[in-house]
Amino acid sequence: MKKTIVASLIVASLLVVMTISVNAQEKNTEAWIPGIASFLIPGLGQLLNDELDKAIVHFVVDIAIIAGGWYVAALLPYGWYGYSAVGLAHLAWSLYSGYDAYTVAKETGFSIGLSKDGIALSYQYQI
């Protein structure tokens, strides 16, 4: 369990470093925000990208991986190996969800900032 947590933290750190380095090359783009949000809670980045259907699917799949995986792992006689597989499946899905949210945000020109009315999200669709 500790190894899974350490591996998750390392992968999250690498994802942050990669997105910051990409962001440093391209000013005025904040596509890393939905990417990190969706890595932490799958579906949140898609929600920020205004893709409600995809956000629901990503969140439900993540819940199914966790709940269903723990249930199946408890039934199988593999001990903690089954629970480790559930953690790895959850990590893989979180990485995919974060990558998907990042690429969509980058393509649509996602940005977030403050306005006189509060926090503002803006999208710049490029055709």
N, C-alpha and C positions, 0 to 999 in steps of 0.2 A: 504494500500500500504506500509506503514511504517512497519507494522508487518511482511509482506512478505519479505521485505528487511532484517529485523533483523533476521528472521528465516533462510533466505538464508545464512547470514553471520555466524550464529551459526553452521549450518550444514557444511559449508565450513571449519570452524575452526576445527570441530570435525573430518572431513575427513583428514585434514592436520595432526592433532595430531595422528590419527590412523596410517596413512602411515608412519609418522616419527618413531613411536614406533615399527612398524613392520620392518622398515628399520634399526633401531638400532640393532635389533636382527640378521639381515642378512647383513653382510658387503658386499661391492662390488655389490650391486644391487640398481639400481635407478629407480625401477618400478613406484615410486610415481610421477615421472615427467610426463609420459603420462596420468596418472590418474588425476592429477590436471589440466593438459592442456585440457583434454577432459571434465572435470567438468566445466571449464570456457567457453570453446567453444566446444560443442559436435562435435566429429569427429576429432578434432585436435590430440588427443592422439592416435586414430586409425591410423592417418596419420603418426605419429612418429613411430608407430609399423609396418609401411610398409604394412598396410591393406587399400589400396586406395578405394576399393569397399565399405567396411564397413564404412570408413570415410565419403564417399559421402552420404550413407544412413543415418548415424547418424546426419549429418549436415542438410540434407533435411527434415528429420522428425522433427528436432528442429525448423526449419523455418516454417514448416507446423503447428506445435503446436502454435507457436507465432502468425503468420499471420492469420491462420484459426481460432484460438481461439479468437483473438481480434475481428475478423469479426463477428463470431457467438455471442460473448458476447455483441457486440454493437446492434445486432438485437433482442436479448432476453430482456425481461423486468425485469431482476433480478438486475439491478444496478451494484454496484461495486462487488457483489458476483461473477458474471460471470468473471470479470477480475481477481479476486483472484483465481478462479479455473484455469485460464490460467497460472497464476504464479506458482501455485502448480504443474500443469502438466509439465511446463518447468523445475521446480526444480527436479521433479521425473525423467524426462528424462536425465537431466544433471548428477544426481547421478548415474543412470544406466550406462550412457556412460562413466563416470569416473571410475566406478567399472570394466566395461568391459575392458577398456584400461589398467587399473592397473593389472588385472589378466593375460591378454595376455602378457604384458610386463614382468611380474614376471615369467611366464612359458617359455618365450623365452630368458630370461637373458638380457634384455635391459640395455644398459649403454650408457652414453654420456660423452664425454670428449674432451680435446684439443689435437690436433696433430700438427705436423709441417706444415700441409696443411690447418689447420683451425679446425673447430669443427667436431668431428667424432662421428658417431653413430655406435654401434656395437651390434651384436646379438649373443647369445650363445645358439644354439638350443640343447636341451638335449633330447635324445631319450632313 
